[in-house]
Amino acid sequence: MSTLPDSRLRVVLLLEVRNGAQRRFLDAYDQLCRQVAAVPGHVSDQLCQSIENPSQWLITSEWESAQPFLAWVDSEAHREMVKPLHGCVNDTRSLRFTIMRETGHGAAGVRTSDGLLAEPRVGDGVVRHALTFTVRPGSEQAVARILADYEPPEARVDDTTRLLRTSLFMRGNRVIRAVEVKGDLVAALRHVARQPQVRAVEEAINPHLEVDRDLDDPDSARAFFMRAALPAVWHRAAGGGPYAAGNGADDDAKVRRHALLYPVKYGCGGAVATLLRRQDELVARDPANPVLAATVFHRDDLVMRMVDITGPLERHAAVVAGVGGGRRAPAVLGRLVELGPDGALSDEAGLRRFVAHCAMTPVTDRRAPGN
């Protein structure tokens, strides 16, 4: 399983600065540092230049935890802060790590302290991420047809990266595309964007988007992908089976992938995502748990839970909704989401209505050959 940890976070940004742009780059970095110093959760920054290749630079930053960093990096404020850097660099790559150990001088040597990850998380080598955007009301059916009717991209990206699965859902005018990648997520997204059939689909849906974009313009494309990012903050798969590798076992007709989009109250997105994670942890050891895999995607007040489950959704409404681990959990969730005048999570019927209300419409669910 993997989860968004509460320990300190180290962010590493690799950059290639354009020839002649070093002074502008340094000025832009100094301005960015002054601005980011006021962001809650930020601890420190370092700027480094390669001793072998002066065009290669490294920015590292430390944060109190992953949550404040992700909230900032997906914000409009962040997009405005980093704009001056865009004209100075050819390429960037961002890596995020939780801090497990620190080595200092003196007798203490290696030490573990508050804010460090005490135990390593168990991963499966699969990166999970989602992109989301909205289309103009009234165009939903046309967009669904476009997104459902195209040839999948080549699964192999390079020797170390491979596309495993893409699942696309809609609810109302919101589209969410979840991807599972073995290897480098950024390389996979760039690979997909270059595929002719994918470019044709993106061009076809452009007139239907609520927010215009131009994927041929680097600044517009960068703004779109930052605005559309919906990170996975929690994943649990049932004990080491094929779902743990992100491959699925859908050959069994009883297994289906579903997605729930939660009607989160303003400012409650983080609390909803945390509740879903803790509830999944509580039911993880139950052999009767019908949820074979669960992934929570979260940004601001947008929370989507994707589940692979045996049997129909309504049969196991509590665990599907993510509140199957305790009697108080439905009441807690009920305070964090908009239930409407007739909504209630106090009984099975109310939970079933809630699940039906949150359920997204599946558009495509494609796995690469051999997965």
ChimeraX attribute file (.defattr): number of C-alpha atoms within 10 A of each C-alpha:
attribute: neighborCount
match mode: 1-to-1
recipient: residues
	/A:1	19
	/A:2	15
	/A:3	17
	/A:4	18
	/A:5	17
	/A:6	14
	/A:7	20
	/A:8	21
	/A:9	27
	/A:10	21
	/A:11	17
	/A:12	18
	/A:13	15
	/A:14	16
	/A:15	19
	/A:16	17
	/A:17	22
	/A:18	15
	/A:19	11
	/A:20	10
	/A:21	14
	/A:22	15
	/A:23	10
	/A:24	15
	/A:25	19
	/A:26	14
	/A:27	12
	/A:28	19
	/A:29	18
	/A:30	12
	/A:31	14
	/A:32	18
	/A:33	14
	/A:34	10
	/A:35	13
	/A:36	18
	/A:37	13
	/A:38	10
	/A:39	14
	/A:40	13
	/A:41	19
	/A:42	18
	/A:43	17
	/A:44	14
	/A:45	16
	/A:46	11
	/A:47	13
	/A:48	11
	/A:49	13
	/A:50	10
	/A:51	9
	/A:52	7
	/A:53	9
	/A:54	12
	/A:55	18
	/A:56	17
	/A:57	18
	/A:58	17
	/A:59	16
	/A:60	17
	/A:61	17
	/A:62	22
	/A:63	23
	/A:64	20
	/A:65	22
	/A:66	22
	/A:67	19
	/A:68	15
	/A:69	22
	/A:70	16
	/A:71	15
	/A:72	18
	/A:73	15
	/A:74	19
	/A:75	15
	/A:76	12
	/A:77	12
	/A:78	17
	/A:79	16
	/A:80	11
	/A:81	16
	/A:82	15
	/A:83	14
	/A:84	17
	/A:85	17
	/A:86	16
	/A:87	15
	/A:88	21
	/A:89	19
	/A:90	12
	/A:91	12
	/A:92	13
	/A:93	12
	/A:94	13
	/A:95	10
	/A:96	15
	/A:97	14
	/A:98	23
	/A:99	19
	/A:100	17
	/A:101	13
	/A:102	11
	/A:103	10
	/A:104	10
	/A:105	7
	/A:106	7
	/A:107	6
	/A:108	8
	/A:109	10
	/A:110	11
	/A:111	11
	/A:112	14
	/A:113	10
	/A:114	8
	/A:115	16
	/A:116	20
	/A:117	18
	/A:118	13
	/A:119	7
	/A:120	9
	/A:121	12
	/A:122	9
	/A:123	14
	/A:124	14
	/A:125	13
	/A:126	20
	/A:127	18
	/A:128	23
	/A:129	20
	/A:130	20
	/A:131	19
	/A:132	19
	/A:133	19
	/A:134	18
	/A:135	20
	/A:136	15
	/A:137	13
	/A:138	11
	/A:139	14
	/A:140	19
	/A:141	12
	/A:142	12
	/A:143	23
	/A:144	19
	/A:145	11
	/A:146	16
	/A:147	19
	/A:148	14
	/A:149	11
	/A:150	12
	/A:151	11
	/A:152	14
	/A:153	17
	/A:154	13
	/A:155	18
	/A:156	15
	/A:157	20
	/A:158	12
	/A:159	7
	/A:160	10
	/A:161	17
	/A:162	22
	/A:163	27
	/A:164	23
	/A:165	21
	/A:166	19
	/A:167	20
	/A:168	24
	/A:169	24
	/A:170	24
	/A:171	18
	/A:172	13
	/A:173	17
	/A:174	16
	/A:175	23
	/A:176	24
	/A:177	19
	/A:178	23
	/A:179	23
	/A:180	22
	/A:181	24
	/A:182	21
	/A:183	18
	/A:184	17
	/A:185	19
	/A:186	13
	/A:187	17
	/A:188	21
	/A:189	15
	/A:190	11
	/A:191	18
	/A:192	19
	/A:193	15
	/A:194	11
	/A:195	14
	/A:196	12
	/A:197	15
	/A:198	17
	/A:199	14
	/A:200	12
	/A:201	17
	/A:202	16
	/A:203	14
	/A:204	14
	/A:205	16
	/A:206	16
	/A:207	15
	/A:208	18
	/A:209	16
	/A:210	13
	/A:211	12
	/A:212	12
	/A:213	17
	/A:214	15
	/A:215	18
	/A:216	9
	/A:217	10
	/A:218	11
	/A:219	14
	/A:220	13
	/A:221	14
	/A:222	16
	/A:223	18
	/A:224	19
	/A:225	16
	/A:226	16
	/A:227	17
	/A:228	19
	/A:229	19
	/A:230	27
	/A:231	20
	/A:232	22
	/A:233	22
	/A:234	23
	/A:235	22
	/A:236	22
	/A:237	23
	/A:238	19
	/A:239	14
	/A:240	10
	/A:241	13
	/A:242	16
	/A:243	19
	/A:244	20
	/A:245	17
	/A:246	22
	/A:247	17
	/A:248	22
	/A:249	16
	/A:250	16
	/A:251	8
	/A:252	9
	/A:253	9
	/A:254	11
	/A:255	19
	/A:256	20
	/A:257	18
	/A:258	22
	/A:259	28
	/A:260	24
	/A:261	21
	/A:262	26
	/A:263	19
	/A:264	22
	/A:265	16
	/A:266	12
	/A:267	12
	/A:268	17
	/A:269	21
	/A:270	18
	/A:271	15
	/A:272	26
	/A:273	24
	/A:274	17
	/A:275	18
	/A:276	25
	/A:277	22
	/A:278	16
	/A:279	18
	/A:280	25
	/A:281	13
	/A:282	14
	/A:283	18
	/A:284	20
	/A:285	11
	/A:286	10
	/A:287	9
	/A:288	8
	/A:289	17
	/A:290	20
	/A:291	25
	/A:292	23
	/A:293	23
	/A:294	25
	/A:295	26
	/A:296	27
	/A:297	23
	/A:298	24
	/A:299	21
	/A:300	17
	/A:301	18
	/A:302	21
	/A:303	23
	/A:304	25
	/A:305	24
	/A:306	22
	/A:307	27
	/A:308	22
	/A:309	22
	/A:310	19
	/A:311	14
	/A:312	14
	/A:313	21
	/A:314	17
	/A:315	13
	/A:316	20
	/A:317	21
	/A:318	23
	/A:319	21
	/A:320	28
	/A:321	26
	/A:322	27
	/A:323	26
	/A:324	20
	/A:325	19
	/A:326	11
	/A:327	10
	/A:328	11
	/A:329	19
	/A:330	21
	/A:331	13
	/A:332	15
	/A:333	22
	/A:334	18
	/A:335	14
	/A:336	20
	/A:337	16
	/A:338	15
	/A:339	20
	/A:340	8
	/A:341	6
	/A:342	7
	/A:343	14
	/A:344	19
	/A:345	21
	/A:346	14
	/A:347	10
	/A:348	15
	/A:349	13
	/A:350	18
	/A:351	23
	/A:352	21
	/A:353	18
	/A:354	23
	/A:355	23
	/A:356	15
	/A:357	16
	/A:358	18
	/A:359	22
	/A:360	23
	/A:361	16
	/A:362	17
	/A:363	19
	/A:364	16
	/A:365	17
	/A:366	13
	/A:367	20
	/A:368	16
	/A:369	10
	/A:370	6
	/A:371	14
